[in-house]
Amino acid sequence: MLNSKSICSILTAAALGLAARHSAAATLTVCPAGCTHSTIQATVDVAADYDLILIHPGRYVETVTIQGKSLTLLNSADVGQGSGTVNVVGPGRGPVFVLGSGATTASADYKQVTLYDLNISGGTHPGGTGVGGGIQVRQGTSLLLQASTVSGNSAVAGGGIGIDTPNGPSSQIINSVISGNTARAGGGIVVQMFSAVEISDHSVITHNTAQVGGGGFSESNSHLAINNSILSANLATGACDQPQGNPPTNCDAGLGGGFVVGGAFSMSDSTVTGNQATAQGLAHGGGLYLVLESTPISIFRSVFNQNTVSGNQGGDGGAIFAYAADPAYTLNLNGVYVVDNNNYSHPLPASASGGILNEGTLNLVHTTIADNYPGNCVGGTGCPP
């Protein structure tokens, strides 16, 4: 995923960062055979704060725990040592990477773990906190993930990545792919209360599945920013009790095929396409399910198309469902296209929208809402005539 320009940028940033933080920073090497260390964890254990760990291409089946150290883990092929991919695969118990101690930590004392050009898969986190199948980010450490892939992981919340760093610095996901992960909430990523993450620079969240928040779920009082990225083909399924031989009962809604947003949120220069909220019960928000609060949510220069909502007990908002407890709560759309989204729920509400279901106040600037089935924008204040 790295080109020569990005490699140069990475190495320059790493070198400057290490030099600025720790004059005695070292470079350590791990490889499947022939090196002093043959596992990533063994290398982490002997590393000092701010060290650089070069991981030779190969397959590493292990759980890696990093606490109390700022480290950079980098595919050695990016510096001309070997060729190929670094595959870090969970052994079938717990997340692949566990970052931070989980103990209460002042923001100024947080460490940062940087993961460059790694493939992270096979993590499972069905018990304990259940947060983060591929990467669990806990108090004490923030994550910088760049040019990496997190795929085929599962958890209760945040099948791919779980961010649980209340009042800590924001984690960053840059030019990375989060795909094919599963969870009950937040198939691709979960951002827990008072935690923050920025997803940017051609990152892709795709083909993840959850009962709510197929691509991701950000809880109340969290902070999420998505810039210059893609949410595509994610699925929210809802859940029902399934008595043998009887119709499903006690169905929970399928919310937010692309993302469920419960906290502070901004989006710019991004595409939300082909996501689905489909459930035996209600289904809302094929692309996004937004919880509007007193602080407005703003989306700039983005495209919503071919998202679908389909609930067997009704549903609405093929592209966006904007829930608002107070009709004054505001969603700002500036330079946004909401086109060719669909609502196939049945029965359809009397006034249904394949585009936007709006329960608050909608402010539109240079925005197009058109060709959505069966309607473009319904409810609240500010829908165009």
FENZISUL-V651906 format. One record per pair of residues at least 24 apart in sequence whose ideal C-beta (glycine too) atoms are under 7 Angstrom apart, sorted by sequence separation. I is the first residue (numbers start at 1). GAP is how many residues later the second one is. D is the distance in whole Angstrom. If there is no record, write none. Layout:
BEGIN
i = (I:I)
gap = (GAP:GAP)
d = (D:D)
END
This chain:
BEGIN
i = (32:40:41:47:64:96:131:159:173:186:212:234:254:285:318:351:353:358:25:26:27:28:29:30:31:54:56:57:130:133:137:158:185:204:211:254:284:318:353:358:25:30:32:56:57:96:130:131:132:133:134:135:136:137:138:139:142:157:170:171:172:173:174:175:184:185:187:190:193:196:202:203:204:205:206:207:208:209:210:211:253:283:348:352:22:25:27:29:31:44:54:57:60:63:96:130:131:133:134:137:138:139:142:149:154:156:157:163:166:167:170:174:175:176:177:178:179:180:181:182:183:184:185:186:187:188:189:190:191:192:193:194:195:196:197:198:199:200:201:202:206:207:211:231:261:283:316:351:22:57:58:59:60:61:63:95:113:120:137:142:143:144:145:146:147:148:149:150:151:152:153:154:155:156:157:158:159:160:161:162:163:164:166:170:175:179:180:182:185:187:188:191:193:194:200:204:206:209:211:231:251:253:257:283:315:21:57:60:62:111:112:120:132:139:142:145:146:147:151:152:154:157:159:160:163:166:174:179:193:200:205:251:252:253:254:255:256:257:258:259:260:261:262:282:316:331:339:59:61:88:94:95:110:111:112:113:114:115:116:117:118:119:120:121:122:123:124:125:126:132:146:151:165:173:178:186:192:199:251:253:255:257:258:261:272:281:290:292:315:330:338:342:343:55:63:86:88:93:94:110:116:117:121:122:125:131:145:150:158:164:186:191:253:264:271:281:282:284:286:290:292:314:329:330:331:332:333:334:335:336:337:338:339:340:341:342:343:18:63:64:86:87:88:89:90:92:110:112:116:121:158:163:185:248:256:265:266:267:268:269:270:271:272:273:274:275:276:277:278:279:280:281:282:283:284:285:286:287:288:289:290:291:292:329:334:335:339:340:63:64:65:66:67:68:86:89:90:115:131:157:191:256:268:269:273:274:279:282:284:286:287:290:304:314:316:327:328:330:334:18:67:85:90:105:137:163:255:268:273:296:297:298:299:300:301:302:303:304:305:306:307:308:309:310:311:312:322:327:333:338:63:104:105:267:272:285:294:296:297:300:305:306:310:314:318:322:324:99:102:103:285:293:296:298:305:308:309:316:317:318:319:320:321:322:323:324:95:99:100:101:102:103:224:284:292:299:304:316:318:319:322:14:78:95:96:97:98:99:100:101:277:292:322:78:95:96:97:99:100:101:224:292:317:95:100:222:223:230:240:317:70:73:75:95:100:211:222:223:224:225:226:227:228:229:230:231:232:233:234:235:236:237:238:240:290:316:69:70:71:72:73:74:75:99:212:213:214:220:221:227:228:232:233:237:238:68:70:73:74:75:211:212:213:214:215:216:217:218:219:220:227:232:238:72:99:212:214:215:218:219:226:231:73:218:238:188:213:29:66:134:187:213:218:40:133:160:212:21:159:258:257:159:170:319:327:287:318:327:286:324:96:254:14:110:110:131:107:157:215:107:131:214:107:251:283:105:10:11:292:7:67:66:2:10:2:1:6:2:1:1)
gap = (24:24:24:24:24:24:24:24:24:24:24:24:24:24:24:24:24:24:25:25:25:25:25:25:25:25:25:25:25:25:25:25:25:25:25:25:25:25:25:25:26:26:26:26:26:26:26:26:26:26:26:26:26:26:26:26:26:26:26:26:26:26:26:26:26:26:26:26:26:26:26:26:26:26:26:26:26:26:26:26:26:26:26:26:27:27:27:27:27:27:27:27:27:27:27:27:27:27:27:27:27:27:27:27:27:27:27:27:27:27:27:27:27:27:27:27:27:27:27:27:27:27:27:27:27:27:27:27:27:27:27:27:27:27:27:27:27:27:27:27:27:27:27:27:27:27:27:27:28:28:28:28:28:28:28:28:28:28:28:28:28:28:28:28:28:28:28:28:28:28:28:28:28:28:28:28:28:28:28:28:28:28:28:28:28:28:28:28:28:28:28:28:28:28:28:28:28:28:28:28:28:28:28:28:28:29:29:29:29:29:29:29:29:29:29:29:29:29:29:29:29:29:29:29:29:29:29:29:29:29:29:29:29:29:29:29:29:29:29:29:29:29:29:29:29:29:29:30:30:30:30:30:30:30:30:30:30:30:30:30:30:30:30:30:30:30:30:30:30:30:30:30:30:30:30:30:30:30:30:30:30:30:30:30:30:30:30:30:30:30:30:30:30:31:31:31:31:31:31:31:31:31:31:31:31:31:31:31:31:31:31:31:31:31:31:31:31:31:31:31:31:31:31:31:31:31:31:31:31:31:31:31:31:31:31:31:31:32:32:32:32:32:32:32:32:32:32:32:32:32:32:32:32:32:32:32:32:32:32:32:32:32:32:32:32:32:32:32:32:32:32:32:32:32:32:32:32:32:32:32:32:32:32:32:32:32:32:32:33:33:33:33:33:33:33:33:33:33:33:33:33:33:33:33:33:33:33:33:33:33:33:33:33:33:33:33:33:33:33:34:34:34:34:34:34:34:34:34:34:34:34:34:34:34:34:34:34:34:34:34:34:34:34:34:34:34:34:34:34:34:35:35:35:35:35:35:35:35:35:35:35:35:35:35:35:35:35:36:36:36:36:36:36:36:36:36:36:36:36:36:36:36:36:36:36:36:37:37:37:37:37:37:37:37:37:37:37:37:37:37:37:38:38:38:38:38:38:38:38:38:38:38:38:39:39:39:39:39:39:39:39:39:39:40:40:40:40:40:40:40:41:41:41:41:41:41:41:41:41:41:41:41:41:41:41:41:41:41:41:41:41:41:41:41:41:41:42:42:42:42:42:42:42:42:42:42:42:42:42:42:42:42:42:42:42:43:43:43:43:43:43:43:43:43:43:43:43:43:43:43:43:43:43:44:44:44:44:44:44:44:44:44:45:45:45:46:46:47:47:47:47:47:47:48:48:48:48:49:49:49:50:51:53:53:53:54:54:54:55:56:57:57:58:58:59:59:60:60:60:61:61:61:62:62:62:63:68:68:68:71:73:75:76:106:115:116:141:145:146:174)
d = (7:5:7:6:7:5:6:4:7:6:6:5:6:7:5:7:6:7:4:5:5:5:5:5:4:7:6:5:6:7:7:6:6:7:7:3:6:5:4:6:6:7:4:5:6:7:3:5:5:5:5:5:5:5:6:6:6:6:4:5:5:5:6:5:6:7:7:7:5:7:6:4:5:5:5:5:5:5:6:6:6:5:7:7:6:7:6:7:7:7:6:3:7:6:4:6:6:6:6:7:7:7:5:7:7:6:7:7:6:5:6:5:5:5:5:5:5:5:5:5:5:5:5:5:5:5:4:5:4:5:6:5:5:4:6:4:5:4:6:7:5:7:6:4:6:6:6:5:4:6:7:5:5:5:6:5:6:7:6:7:4:5:5:4:5:5:5:5:5:5:5:5:5:5:5:5:5:5:4:5:5:4:4:6:6:5:7:7:6:6:5:7:5:7:6:7:7:7:5:6:7:6:7:3:7:5:6:7:6:7:7:7:6:6:5:7:6:6:5:7:6:5:7:6:6:6:7:7:6:6:7:5:6:4:4:5:5:5:5:5:5:5:5:5:7:6:7:6:5:6:7:5:6:5:5:6:4:5:5:5:5:5:5:5:6:4:5:4:6:3:6:7:5:5:7:5:7:5:3:6:6:6:6:6:7:6:6:6:4:6:7:7:7:5:5:7:7:7:6:6:6:6:4:7:7:4:5:7:5:6:3:4:6:6:7:7:5:6:7:7:7:5:4:5:5:5:5:4:5:5:5:4:5:5:5:5:6:5:7:7:5:5:5:6:4:6:6:6:7:6:3:5:5:5:6:5:5:5:4:5:5:5:5:5:5:5:5:5:4:5:5:5:6:4:6:5:5:5:5:5:5:5:4:7:6:7:5:7:6:5:5:5:6:7:7:4:4:6:5:4:5:3:6:7:5:7:7:5:5:6:6:7:7:6:6:6:6:6:7:6:5:6:6:5:6:5:4:7:7:4:5:4:5:5:4:5:5:5:5:6:5:5:5:4:4:7:7:7:5:7:7:6:4:6:6:6:6:7:7:6:5:7:6:6:7:7:4:7:4:6:4:6:6:7:6:6:6:6:6:4:5:5:5:5:6:3:5:7:6:7:5:6:6:4:4:6:6:6:6:6:6:6:7:6:5:5:5:5:4:7:7:7:6:6:6:7:7:6:6:5:7:6:6:6:4:7:6:7:5:4:4:7:6:4:3:7:4:5:5:5:5:5:5:5:5:5:5:5:5:5:4:7:3:6:7:4:6:5:6:4:5:4:4:4:7:7:7:5:5:6:6:5:7:6:6:6:7:7:7:6:7:5:5:5:5:5:5:5:5:5:7:7:5:7:6:6:7:5:6:6:5:6:7:5:6:7:6:7:5:7:6:4:7:7:6:7:5:7:6:7:6:7:7:7:6:7:6:7:6:7:7:7:5:5:5:6:6:7:7:5:7:6:6:7:6:7:7:7:4:5:7:7:6:6:6:6:7:5:4:7)
END
